[in-house]
Amino acid sequence: MVDFAFAFLDCEFGGLDPELHDITEIGVILTDYRLHEQAEKEWKVIPRPDRITPEAAAIFGYDQAVWTKEGVGVRQALTELAEMLPQGVTVVAAGQNVRMDVLFLERGYKSCELPYPFDYHVIDLATLFYAWSLVAGETLPALSLRQAATTADLVKGPVAHRALADARLTLETFRHYVGRLALREVPETPVAPAPEEAGTEG
């Protein structure tokens, strides 16, 4: 895994359909294979007005005046994102329900005719959270970032939907559950089966 790096990322969208809605915000924290942080950055991405729903705008606090002043075009954001990734290693997208982010990013890179910079694998917090629940014997009411972070006692109450803040919370929550998956010692020599379990030939 030394030749791997991870991009813990979160995107906000104008809706849930990459064919109908635009990316409005990208936040990314780059780590090496041991989750040591290397860089972070956030972009407000200027969306097309007809590709953002009122419901989505309310969730992440979209303000057209702010985005027009502080935002950049999607091509610039995606180009700068690719440029911040390390060369010579495999960069894996990581996040909470990261497949949704990947769908929008893949479409964005394709629409801009830019090469997609991430590996085809993904690392998802929801999977780790579920694995932890099996080890811990816990029953989960949800697999959301809020539930995972609340169960880890990292937040109390609602989680604000902002890209870099969510990427940060995802990384911290991921670290929390990695540290709580107990490793089982592997015996140095194979354990012989009990006499009643040993098979006989003849």
N, C-alpha and C positions, 0 to 999 in steps of 0.2 A: 504493500500500500504506500510505500515511500514515494512512488511516482504519481500519487493522487493528490488533488486539492479539492476543497469543497467550497461552493458558493452558497452560503445560507442566504436565501433571498425571499422576498415577498413583493408581490405586485398588487396594486389596486386597479380595479377595472370600472368601466362605465356600465357594466352589466356582466352577466355570466356566460354570454355566448361570444366566442372570439370572432365569429363571422359577422356579428351585429354590433359589437361594442369595442371600445378602444382601451388600451392600457393608459392609466392616468398617473401612476406613480410606480417607481421601482426602487427598492432598497436592497442592498447586498452587503454581506460581510464575508470576506474571503478568509479561509483558514487553510492551514496545511493538513496533512493526513491525521495529525494528532489533535486537531481542533484548536491549534494555536493561531490567533488572529494575525492576519497579514495586512488587511486594508478594509476600508468600508466606504460606501458612497450611496447617495440617494439622488434620485431625479424626479422632479415633477414633469410629467409628459403631457404636452398640450393635446387634448382630445378634440375630435370633431364634435360640435355641439349636438348633432343628431345621433351620436353614438354613445351618449351617456344618459342614463335614466335618472329621474329624480330620486328614486329609492337608493341607488348606488351613490349618488352625490351626497345624500344625507349621511350615509354610513361613514364615509371617509372625509367628510368636511370639505367637499369640493367648492371652491369659490373661483368663478371664471376670471375675475380681475387678478387674483393672486396667481393663478396658473399662467395667465398671459404675461404677467410681469416676471415671474420666477421660473417658468417652465421652459422646456426645450422641445424641439420636434422629436418624433419617435426615432428617426434615423440617427440623429445626434446621440440620443440616449443609448440606443443599442450599440452604436459604434464605440462610445466611451466605455460601456460595460464590457465589451469584448476586449478592448485595449487594456483594461485593468487586470485581466486574468493572466496568470503566469504562463510562460511559454515552456514547452518541453515536458509538461505533465498533463495528465488526464483530469479535467475539471468536471466535477459532478455537481449538478444542481441539488440543493438540499432545502427543505422547508417543511411547513405544515400544509398538508394537502397540496404538495408541490406540483402534482400533475396538472392542476388548473393553471398555475403560473407558467409551466412549461408549454401548455397549449397556446397561451397568448404570446409567449416569447417566440415560439416556433413560427407562429403566423406572422408576427412582426418582422422577424428576420427574413422570412420568405418574401413578404410584401415589399420589403426594402431591398431585396436582392442582395442580401448580406449573408455570409456563411454563418451557420449556427455554431456557437463556440463551445457548447457543452456536450459531454458524453451522453450516450443514450440511457445510461443508468440514472436513477435518482435515489436520494436518501430522504425518507419521509418520517417526520416526528410521530405521526399518528401510528405507524407500524411499531416504532419503538415503544410508544406509550402502551399499546395493546400487549406487546411482548412483556413489558414490565408488569402489567396487571395479571398476567398468567403466572409469572414467577412469584408475585406478591400475594396472589390469591384474592385480588380485588375485583369487584364488579364495577364496570365503568358505565355511567349514564350517557356519556358522549365521548367522541374522539377529537373534539375541537381543541384549538390552541388554548382557549380560555379554560377548558376543563383540565387539560394537561398541566398548565401553569398553576391553576388553583390547587389541584391535587398535590403539586410539588410545593405548595405554600410560597410561590414566587409572586403571586398577585392576589388581591382581594377585590372582588367586585368586577365590573365590566372591563374589557380590554379595548382600548381605543384602536381603531383601524387606521394606522399609518404605516407606510411600507417599512421604513428602517426600524421603527420601534418594534414592529411585529417580527422582523428578521432577527433583531437582538433578543427578543423574548423567546423566539423559537430556538436559537442557539443556546441560551442559558437553560432552557427547559430540556433540550436534548442532552446537554452535559449532565444535568441532574439525574436523568434516568439511566444514562450510560453508567454513571457511578453507582447505581443501585441494582444493576444486573449482576448478581453474585456469580463469580466464576467457580466452577467445580473442578477440584483437583483430579487430574488424570493419573491413574496408578502407573507406576514405573513398569510393572510387568502385568500381563493379562491376568485377570482373576479367573481361576478355574471354576467351572460350574459345580454346583452342589452334586453329591453322588446321585440323588434321585433325578437330577436333570440331565446327567450324562447319558448319552445314547450308547447303545451296544450294537455290535455288528454280529451277524450270524443268521 
